[in-house]
């Protein structure tokens, strides 16, 4: 299980607050809410919506201030309709005005957390293998090719994993993997990444790339 995404910032609640503006202002704040949304998103469509609500609100105020009882009732009815429509409309478009996608810096932070978490899993798996090799074999540490429930953080047991798994190590090529397999069969395995590099002629610049992901169980 990987670490969860960082909790959302306070700004993530802004969409709900924005959507409530038409409701708490009885609809009179709807034009201003959509004007803000249009500016925020650079959207001419939302700007037209804001203008439409503005014209409607102005019409409602004109009717309610006409002094004619019938027009006043009509204005009140239209005011309620605009109030409800504006509130529903705001809640319908709030996720497009305030996209839910995590900011890139939070995505990067999460990626860093995952990488550190996986590194910790590998260290724990190595410590367990050093203390109890039999248990490590039973847990299939370093054997992503076999069914297992233990998460070792991506380790590969070079002494037992099949060629296709070894080829996936960082910096490994099919040619190098072939040399590793041949030397493994000739000598019964390796004791360290350094020995593997010497025996299988792994380039020095490649060794650090794969060393963090290798384990050598007997």
N, C-alpha and C positions, 0 to 999 in steps of 0.2 A: 504494500500500500504506500503510495507516495504522499508527501505532505500536502495538506489542502492549500488552495489558493489563499493569498493574504486576504484578510477581511476587507470589504469595501470601505472606501474613505467616506467622510461625511458628505462629500459632494454627490454620492450615489443617492442620497435622499432628496436631492433638489428636484428630481422629476416629479415626485409626489407632491412636494410643496407647490411647484409650478402648476400642476394640474388642479390643485385645490383653489387657485386664485379665482377662477370664475365662480366657484361655489360660494366662497366666503365673502365675495363682493356682490353677491346676488346678480351676477352676470355683467355688472358694469365694468369690471376689470378684465373681461374677456378680450376686448380689442388690444389692450396693453400687453396681456399675456402672450397673445399670438404675434404681436409686433416684436416682443423680445425673442420669441422662438424664431421668427423670420430672420432677425439680425444674427442670432446665435448660429443658425444653420446656413445663413446666406441663401435663403429660399424665397424666390419670388412668389411661389405658390402660397406659402404661409403668409407672406405679405399681403396677398390678395384676400386671404381668409381674414386677416386682421382688419383690412379695410371694410370687408363685408360686415363683420361684427360691429365695426365702428359706425357704419351707416345705419345698421339696424338699431343700435343703441341710441343714436341721435334721433331716429324716427320715433322710438318709444318715448323718449323724453319730450319730443314735440307733441305727441298725442296726449301724454299725461298732463301737460301744461296748457292744453288748449282751452280748458274751462268748460268744454262740452262733456257732460257726464257719459254719453255713449262713447265718445272718443277716448275718454279717460279709462273706461272699462276695457276698451279694445287695447289701449296702450299697456294696461296692467297685464292683460292676457298675453300679449306679445312679449312683455318683459319676462314673464314666467317661462315662456317657450324658449326665449334666448338664454335664459339662465340655465335651464336644463340642457339645452342643446350645446351650449358652450362648455358646460362641465363635462358632459359625455364626450364631446369632441376632444377636449384637452386630455382626458384620460386615454382616449383611443390613440392619440399620436405622441404621447409623452415618451415612449421608448425610442421613437425616431428623432425626437428633439434632444433627448439625453441618451445616446446609445449606451447599451450595457457593456460593450466590449471593454475589457480591462485596459487601462493605459499601458503603453508599451513598457514603461519602466517597471510596472508591477508584474508584467509578464516576464521580464528579464529577471526580476527578483525571485519569482517563482521557479524559473529555470535554474537559477543558482542554488536555490534551496534543494531542488530535486537532485542536482549533481552532487551536492555535499551529502545529502541523505544516502545516495547510492554509494558514495565513497565510504561512508560510515558502515554500511551493510557489508561491503567487501572486507573492511578491516575486522569487523566482528566475525565474519565467516573464516578468515585466515586464523584468527585467534582460536576459534573453536576447533579448526582442523589441527592446529599445532597441539592443542590440549588433548583432543580425542579424535584421532584419525578415523577410527572405526565409525564413530557417529557421523563424521563428515561424509564418509562414503555412503552411509545409510541415508543421509539427507540429500545425497546426490549433489553436493557442492561442486560447482564447476562443470556440471553436466546439464546444460540447458536442452540437450537433445532427449533427455529422459523425463518421464512424468515426475513431478515433485511439487511440494508445497512450500519449501523453504526458499526464501529470497536471499540470494548471496550477493546481490548488487551487480551481477553481470560477470562473475568470475568464470574462467575457462580452465578446466583441469587439463593441462597440456599432455599429461601422461596417460589420459584415458579418453578424452573427447575425440570424436571422429574428425576426419580431415575437414569436412565442410564447416564445422564449428571453429576449428583453429584458423581457417582461412578468413573468418570474420573478425579476427583480432585487429585492432588498429595498426595500420602499417604493414600488415601481413599480405603477402602475395601468394598465388598458387604455387609458384616455384619454391618459395621459402617454406610454405606449409608442407610441400612434398619432402623437403630435406628434413624437416622436423619429424615427420612420420617415419622416414627411413632410419634416422638416428635413434628414434625412440624404440623401434623394433630391434635394432642391433644391440642397444645397450640397456634396454629395459626401463627407459624413462630418464628424466632429469631431476635434479634436486633444486634448481633455481633458474630464474630467467637468464642470469649471467652464463650459467653452464649451457643452457639451450642456445644462447647467442653464439657461444664459441663453437659448440659441436655442430650446430646447423648452419653456421656461417650467416648469422643474422647481422645486417649492417648496424654499426654503433648508433646511428641516428634513429633507427627504427626501434631499438630496444626500449628506450624510455616510453614510447607510445603504447607498447603492449604490456609492459611490466606491471602496471597497476591493475591489469585485468587477468593476469595469469596466476595459477596456483598449481602446485606439483605434488599430488597425492600419490603415495606408494600403495 
